[in-house]
């Protein structure tokens, strides 16, 4: 009887030990490292292309792509996320641990206006209704353009509007012009046809960046995964620049556009996979405007510089094969 009880106790002990070991294995560093990197992207823009190329190529199965912007990052829903530099400025006042780590794409804005509204140059925008996405890079471009014409933002009527609604509103005469990214800008021009006039303001490029937080980077496994992503984006960005046909087909399918549409606007984009030399200068220029929008004092150059972390890109470049 004692032997039976002893054997039973040994069996229970063996089972408990096995379960405990299984628990340890399930939370081991190797399994944690195998978790997908959560990447928030803009599902509606051409700028996202290098990330799509990575997700469907070298990093297939390693990324979890979701439609998101910086708020999802600060809420802990993603590990890294795309957004223009204006949004890093906007959101970092409440979340100073936001870090810009790579420019995935750049876009050269233009304003699409109705010729029949009496618009031929930027100075003709005085008193006109101009749709944009409020407090965005497109909004800043509009402000920079009217300033270059001797006007101020208060000299025009800025109308906040969702990009998909802009082409119809412009064609119907509800607004006089739009300042927005693609595909809404080209769709607006197409909706106007011969009535469209394209206004190009002073030099300004949207920096469509990859962002993360210092909290995410404090996790060694996540930092390594992000560096791996940046290393891959260097390659997919080169592919987009040097062999664009596959990229055009892919982004056309993702956005439900024709390849001809993508080809028409392709020249407005670049895919640098870098941190541009003038990134800080541009963000410092935008800061007083954004501070006014948020009713707060403008931050110093040093405070803005702290939002840019080039160390991950440097790590990624160090391991890129020539």
C-alpha positions as CSV (number, residue, x, y, z in Angstrom):
1,X,0.0,0.0,0.0
2,X,2.8,2.3,0.9
3,X,4.5,1.5,-2.5
4,X,1.3,2.5,-4.4
5,X,1.0,5.8,-2.5
6,X,4.7,6.5,-3.1
7,X,4.3,5.8,-6.9
8,X,1.3,8.0,-7.0
9,X,3.1,10.8,-5.3
10,X,6.0,10.4,-7.8
11,X,3.6,10.6,-10.7
12,X,2.0,13.8,-9.4
13,X,5.4,15.3,-8.8
14,X,6.5,14.4,-12.3
15,X,3.3,16.0,-13.8
16,X,3.7,19.1,-11.8
17,X,7.4,19.4,-12.8
18,X,6.4,18.9,-16.5
19,X,3.8,21.6,-16.3
20,X,6.1,24.0,-14.6
21,X,8.8,23.4,-17.3
22,X,6.2,23.9,-20.0
23,X,5.3,27.2,-18.4
24,X,8.9,28.3,-18.4
25,X,9.3,27.3,-22.0
26,X,6.3,29.2,-23.1
27,X,7.6,32.4,-21.7
28,X,11.3,31.9,-22.6
29,X,13.2,34.7,-24.4
30,X,13.3,32.6,-27.6
31,X,9.5,32.5,-27.8
32,X,9.2,36.2,-26.8
33,X,11.6,37.1,-29.6
34,X,9.4,35.2,-32.0
35,X,6.5,37.5,-31.4
36,X,5.5,39.6,-34.3
37,X,6.5,43.3,-34.3
38,X,3.4,45.4,-34.2
39,X,3.6,48.0,-36.9
40,X,1.0,50.7,-37.3
41,X,0.6,52.1,-40.8
42,X,-1.5,54.4,-42.8
43,X,-3.6,52.1,-44.9
44,X,-4.6,54.8,-47.4
45,X,-1.3,56.3,-48.6
46,X,1.4,55.6,-51.1
47,X,4.0,56.5,-48.6
48,X,3.5,53.1,-46.8
49,X,4.9,51.2,-49.8
50,X,8.4,50.2,-48.4
51,X,6.7,48.6,-45.3
52,X,4.4,46.6,-47.5
53,X,7.3,45.4,-49.5
54,X,9.0,44.3,-46.3
55,X,5.9,42.6,-44.9
56,X,5.4,40.7,-48.1
57,X,9.1,39.9,-48.7
58,X,12.0,39.6,-46.3
59,X,9.9,40.0,-43.1
60,X,6.9,38.0,-44.2
61,X,5.3,36.6,-41.1
62,X,7.4,38.7,-38.7
63,X,5.2,41.9,-38.8
64,X,1.7,42.5,-37.6
65,X,0.4,45.5,-39.7
66,X,-2.6,47.5,-38.5
67,X,-4.1,50.8,-39.5
68,X,-2.8,53.2,-36.9
69,X,-1.2,56.5,-36.1
70,X,0.8,57.9,-33.1
71,X,-2.1,57.7,-30.6
72,X,-2.0,53.9,-31.0
73,X,1.7,54.0,-30.2
74,X,1.3,56.0,-27.0
75,X,-1.6,53.8,-26.0
76,X,0.7,50.7,-26.3
77,X,-1.3,49.1,-29.1
78,X,1.7,49.1,-31.5
79,X,5.5,49.1,-31.2
80,X,6.2,51.5,-34.0
81,X,4.0,53.5,-36.3
82,X,4.1,55.8,-39.3
83,X,3.0,59.5,-39.2
84,X,4.3,62.7,-40.6
85,X,6.7,64.9,-38.5
86,X,3.9,67.3,-37.7
87,X,2.2,64.6,-35.7
88,X,5.4,63.9,-33.6
89,X,5.4,67.6,-32.7
90,X,1.7,67.5,-32.0
91,X,1.7,64.4,-29.8
92,X,5.0,64.8,-28.1
93,X,3.8,67.6,-25.8
94,X,1.7,65.1,-23.9
95,X,4.1,62.2,-24.7
96,X,7.7,63.4,-24.7
97,X,9.0,59.9,-25.0
98,X,8.0,59.7,-28.7
99,X,11.0,59.2,-31.0
100,X,11.3,59.7,-34.8
101,X,13.6,56.9,-36.0
102,X,13.3,56.9,-39.8
103,X,11.9,58.7,-42.8
104,X,10.1,56.1,-44.8
105,X,8.9,58.4,-47.6
106,X,8.8,62.1,-48.6
107,X,6.0,63.7,-50.6
108,X,6.1,67.1,-52.4
109,X,2.8,68.8,-51.8
110,X,0.8,71.0,-54.2
111,X,-2.5,72.8,-53.8
112,X,-5.2,71.9,-56.3
113,X,-7.6,74.8,-56.9
114,X,-10.6,75.8,-59.0
115,X,-9.6,78.1,-61.9
116,X,-13.3,79.2,-62.1
117,X,-13.0,80.5,-58.5
118,X,-10.6,83.1,-59.8
119,X,-7.5,81.4,-58.6
120,X,-4.3,81.5,-60.7
121,X,-1.6,82.1,-58.1
122,X,-1.2,81.6,-54.4
123,X,-2.0,85.3,-53.8
124,X,-5.5,84.6,-55.2
125,X,-6.3,82.3,-52.2
126,X,-7.2,85.3,-50.1
127,X,-10.8,84.8,-48.9
128,X,-11.1,81.4,-50.4
129,X,-12.2,78.2,-48.7
130,X,-9.4,75.6,-48.6
131,X,-9.9,72.1,-47.4
132,X,-7.2,70.2,-45.6
133,X,-6.6,67.8,-42.8
134,X,-6.3,70.0,-39.7
135,X,-2.9,70.3,-37.9
136,X,-1.3,68.0,-40.4
137,X,1.7,68.4,-42.8
138,X,-0.8,69.3,-45.5
139,X,-2.2,72.1,-43.3
140,X,1.4,73.3,-42.6
141,X,2.1,73.3,-46.3
142,X,-1.0,75.5,-46.9
143,X,0.1,78.0,-44.3
144,X,3.7,78.1,-45.7
145,X,2.3,78.7,-49.2
146,X,0.0,81.5,-48.3
147,X,2.8,83.1,-46.2
148,X,5.0,83.0,-49.2
149,X,2.4,85.0,-51.1
150,X,2.3,87.7,-48.4
151,X,-0.9,86.4,-46.7
152,X,-1.5,84.8,-43.3
153,X,-3.6,81.8,-42.4
154,X,-6.4,84.1,-41.2
155,X,-6.6,85.5,-44.8
156,X,-8.1,82.2,-45.9
157,X,-10.9,80.0,-44.6
158,X,-9.4,76.7,-43.6
159,X,-11.9,73.8,-43.8
160,X,-11.2,70.6,-42.0
161,X,-12.3,67.7,-44.2
162,X,-11.6,64.0,-44.6
163,X,-9.4,63.4,-47.7
164,X,-11.9,61.1,-49.5
165,X,-14.6,63.8,-49.4
166,X,-12.4,66.5,-51.0
167,X,-12.7,65.8,-54.7
168,X,-16.5,65.9,-54.7
169,X,-16.6,69.0,-52.5
170,X,-14.2,70.8,-54.9
171,X,-16.1,69.7,-58.0
172,X,-19.4,70.9,-56.5
173,X,-18.0,74.3,-55.6
174,X,-18.3,73.8,-51.8
175,X,-14.6,74.6,-51.5
176,X,-12.2,76.5,-53.7
177,X,-9.0,74.5,-53.2
178,X,-7.5,71.5,-51.4
179,X,-4.1,71.0,-49.7
180,X,-3.7,67.3,-49.2
181,X,-1.7,64.2,-49.9
182,X,-2.3,61.4,-52.4
183,X,-4.4,59.9,-53.7
184,X,-6.9,62.7,-52.7
185,X,-4.9,65.5,-54.4
186,X,-4.7,63.8,-57.8
187,X,-8.4,62.7,-57.5
188,X,-9.3,66.3,-56.8
189,X,-7.4,67.5,-59.9
190,X,-9.1,64.8,-62.0
191,X,-12.5,65.8,-60.7
192,X,-12.0,69.4,-61.9
193,X,-10.5,68.5,-65.2
194,X,-9.7,71.6,-67.3
195,X,-10.8,73.8,-64.3
196,X,-7.9,72.6,-62.2
197,X,-5.0,74.8,-61.4
198,X,-2.0,73.5,-59.6
199,X,-0.2,75.8,-57.1
200,X,3.3,74.9,-56.0
201,X,4.4,76.8,-52.9
202,X,7.8,77.1,-51.3
203,X,10.0,74.1,-50.9
204,X,8.6,71.7,-48.3
205,X,8.4,67.9,-48.2
206,X,6.2,65.9,-45.9
207,X,8.4,63.5,-43.9
208,X,6.4,60.3,-43.5
209,X,8.3,58.8,-40.6
210,X,8.5,55.7,-38.5
211,X,8.1,56.5,-34.8
212,X,8.4,54.6,-31.6
213,X,8.9,55.4,-27.9
214,X,11.7,55.2,-25.4
215,X,9.6,52.7,-23.5
216,X,9.5,50.3,-26.5
217,X,13.2,50.8,-27.1
218,X,13.9,49.8,-23.5
219,X,12.8,46.3,-24.4
220,X,15.9,44.6,-26.0
221,X,13.9,42.2,-28.1
222,X,11.7,44.9,-29.5
223,X,14.6,47.2,-30.1
224,X,16.3,44.4,-32.1
225,X,13.1,43.7,-34.1
226,X,12.8,47.4,-35.0
227,X,16.5,47.6,-36.1
228,X,15.8,44.5,-38.2
229,X,12.8,46.4,-39.7
230,X,14.9,49.4,-40.5
231,X,17.6,47.3,-42.1
232,X,15.0,45.7,-44.3
233,X,13.4,49.0,-45.2
234,X,16.8,50.2,-46.4
235,X,16.6,47.4,-49.0
236,X,12.9,47.7,-49.9
237,X,13.3,51.5,-50.3
238,X,16.2,50.9,-52.7
239,X,14.0,48.5,-54.6
240,X,11.2,51.1,-54.8
241,X,13.7,53.7,-56.1
242,X,15.6,51.5,-58.6
243,X,12.9,49.0,-59.7
244,X,9.6,50.7,-59.1
245,X,7.3,48.6,-61.2
246,X,6.7,45.9,-58.6
247,X,6.1,48.6,-56.0
248,X,3.6,50.4,-58.2
249,X,1.7,47.3,-58.7
250,X,1.6,46.4,-55.1
251,X,0.5,49.9,-53.8
252,X,-2.1,50.2,-56.6
253,X,-3.6,46.9,-55.4
254,X,-3.4,47.9,-51.7
255,X,-5.1,51.3,-52.3
256,X,-7.5,50.1,-55.0
257,X,-5.9,52.4,-57.6
258,X,-4.9,51.8,-61.2
259,X,-1.2,51.5,-61.9
260,X,-1.5,54.4,-64.3
261,X,-2.8,56.6,-61.4
262,X,0.2,55.6,-59.3
263,X,2.6,56.3,-62.2
264,X,1.1,59.8,-62.6
265,X,1.9,60.8,-59.1
266,X,5.1,58.7,-58.6
267,X,7.4,61.6,-59.2
268,X,6.1,63.4,-56.2
269,X,7.5,60.7,-53.9
270,X,10.9,59.6,-52.7
271,X,11.8,56.7,-50.4
272,X,15.0,57.7,-48.7
273,X,15.0,55.3,-45.7
274,X,17.1,57.8,-43.8
275,X,16.9,60.7,-41.4
276,X,17.1,63.7,-43.8
277,X,19.7,66.4,-42.9
278,X,17.1,69.1,-42.8
279,X,14.6,67.1,-40.7
280,X,15.4,69.0,-37.5
281,X,15.4,72.4,-39.3
282,X,12.0,71.7,-40.7
283,X,10.5,70.6,-37.3
284,X,12.0,73.6,-35.6
285,X,10.3,75.8,-38.3
286,X,6.9,74.1,-37.7
287,X,7.1,74.1,-33.9
288,X,5.9,77.8,-33.3
289,X,2.9,77.1,-35.7
290,X,2.0,73.9,-33.8
291,X,2.5,75.6,-30.5
292,X,0.0,78.3,-31.5
293,X,-2.5,75.6,-32.5
294,X,-2.1,73.9,-29.0
295,X,-2.1,77.2,-27.2
296,X,1.3,76.6,-25.6
297,X,4.8,78.0,-25.6
298,X,7.1,76.9,-28.4
299,X,9.8,74.4,-27.4
300,X,13.5,75.0,-27.9
301,X,15.6,73.6,-30.7
302,X,17.2,71.2,-28.2
303,X,13.8,69.9,-27.1
304,X,12.8,69.2,-30.7
305,X,16.2,67.6,-31.4
306,X,15.6,65.1,-28.6
307,X,12.6,63.7,-30.5
308,X,14.9,62.4,-33.2
309,X,16.8,59.2,-32.4
310,X,19.2,58.2,-35.2
311,X,20.9,55.4,-33.2
312,X,18.6,52.6,-34.6
313,X,19.3,53.6,-38.2
314,X,23.0,53.7,-37.4
315,X,22.7,50.1,-36.0
316,X,20.8,49.0,-39.1
317,X,23.2,50.5,-41.5
318,X,26.2,48.9,-39.7
319,X,24.9,45.5,-40.5
320,X,23.7,46.1,-44.1
321,X,25.6,44.0,-46.6
322,X,27.3,46.1,-49.3
